[in-house]
Amino acid sequence: MDPIRLFTVIALVAVPTVMFGGYSLLRLLPTGKLTDQQTASFRAGHAHAGVLLILTLVVLDLSGRGGLGETARWILCLLLLVGVLAQSGGFFVHLAIGKRGSWSAGNTLTVAGAVLLAAAMIMAAVGVATG
């Protein structure tokens, strides 16, 4: 199967999971079980996941028309998937183990995700430019 098609399906299936997470946050807020920092990390994780999934769908659509070979398309798709999971997931890791005002493994994971996504954007741009 073409990686663009496969990862488009994965991204489309992932969108409702992000939506459910947002619903879960709305259900948790009135209970007072989350601290302000946990609430902020929860919101940031879901906001990033949602926006980055939509960005992923746009990039996949553009890349499907571009000039990247099959191996490059697989690399692009993996960069997008791991980048989105790392960047948004880092907020949840920080929610679980981070302390307010200090760096945690969650912050490192979020930055690593951003680097992977930046590489994916550059790779997609090259593919669109050469296609």
C-alpha positions in Angstrom: 0.0 0.0 0.0 1.2 3.5 -0.8 2.5 5.1 2.4 0.6 8.4 1.7 -2.7 6.5 1.6 -1.9 4.4 4.7 -0.8 7.4 6.8 -3.8 9.4 5.7 -6.1 6.7 7.0 -4.1 6.6 10.3 -4.4 10.4 10.7 -8.1 10.4 9.9 -8.7 7.6 12.5 -6.6 9.5 15.0 -8.7 12.7 14.8 -11.7 11.3 16.8 -9.3 10.0 19.5 -8.1 13.6 20.0 -11.7 14.8 20.0 -12.5 12.2 22.7 -9.5 13.4 24.7 -10.8 17.0 24.6 -14.2 15.7 25.8 -12.4 13.9 28.7 -10.7 17.1 29.7 -14.1 18.9 29.8 -15.4 16.1 32.0 -12.4 16.3 34.4 -12.3 20.1 34.8 -15.3 20.4 37.1 -14.1 17.6 39.4 -11.0 19.6 40.5 -8.8 16.5 40.2 -6.3 18.2 38.0 -3.9 21.0 39.1 -3.6 24.1 37.1 -0.4 22.9 35.6 -1.9 19.5 34.7 -4.9 21.2 33.1 -2.5 23.4 31.0 -0.5 20.4 29.9 -3.6 18.5 29.0 -5.0 21.3 27.0 -1.7 21.9 25.2 -1.3 18.3 24.4 -4.7 18.0 22.8 -4.5 21.3 21.0 -1.1 20.4 19.5 -2.4 16.9 18.6 -5.4 18.3 16.8 -3.7 21.0 14.9 -0.7 18.8 14.0 -3.0 16.1 12.7 -4.8 18.5 10.4 -1.4 19.8 9.3 -0.4 16.2 8.6 -3.4 15.6 6.4 -2.6 18.7 4.4 1.1 17.7 4.0 0.1 14.2 3.0 -2.3 15.5 0.4 0.4 17.8 -1.1 3.0 15.1 -0.9 0.9 12.7 -2.8 1.2 15.0 -5.8 4.9 15.7 -5.3 8.1 14.3 -6.6 9.2 12.2 -3.7 10.1 8.6 -4.4 8.6 5.7 -2.4 11.4 5.5 0.1 11.2 9.2 0.7 7.4 9.1 1.1 7.8 6.4 3.8 10.4 8.5 5.6 8.1 11.6 5.4 5.2 9.7 6.7 7.2 8.2 9.6 8.6 11.7 10.4 5.1 13.1 10.5 3.7 10.3 12.7 6.5 10.1 15.2 6.8 14.0 15.2 3.1 14.5 16.0 3.1 11.8 18.7 6.3 13.1 20.3 5.4 16.8 20.2 1.9 16.4 21.6 2.8 13.4 23.8 5.5 15.4 25.5 2.9 17.6 27.1 1.3 14.5 28.6 4.6 13.1 29.8 5.2 16.5 31.4 1.7 16.4 32.9 2.6 13.1 34.6 6.2 13.7 35.8 7.0 17.4 35.3 7.2 20.1 37.9 6.1 23.6 37.3 9.0 25.8 36.1 11.5 23.0 35.6 12.5 21.0 32.5 11.3 17.4 32.2 11.6 14.5 29.9 8.2 15.7 28.5 9.8 19.0 27.4 12.6 17.1 25.7 10.1 14.9 23.9 8.1 17.9 22.8 11.2 19.5 21.3 12.3 16.3 19.6 8.8 16.1 18.0 9.2 19.7 16.8 12.5 18.8 15.2 11.1 15.8 13.5 8.1 17.8 12.2 10.4 20.5 10.9 12.4 17.9 9.0 9.1 16.5 7.6 8.0 20.0 6.5 11.3 20.6 4.7 11.2 17.2 3.0 7.6 17.8 1.9 8.5 21.2 0.5 11.3 19.6 -1.5 8.8 17.1 -2.8 6.3 19.7 -3.8 9.0 21.8 -5.4 10.3 19.0 -7.5 7.0 17.4 -8.4 
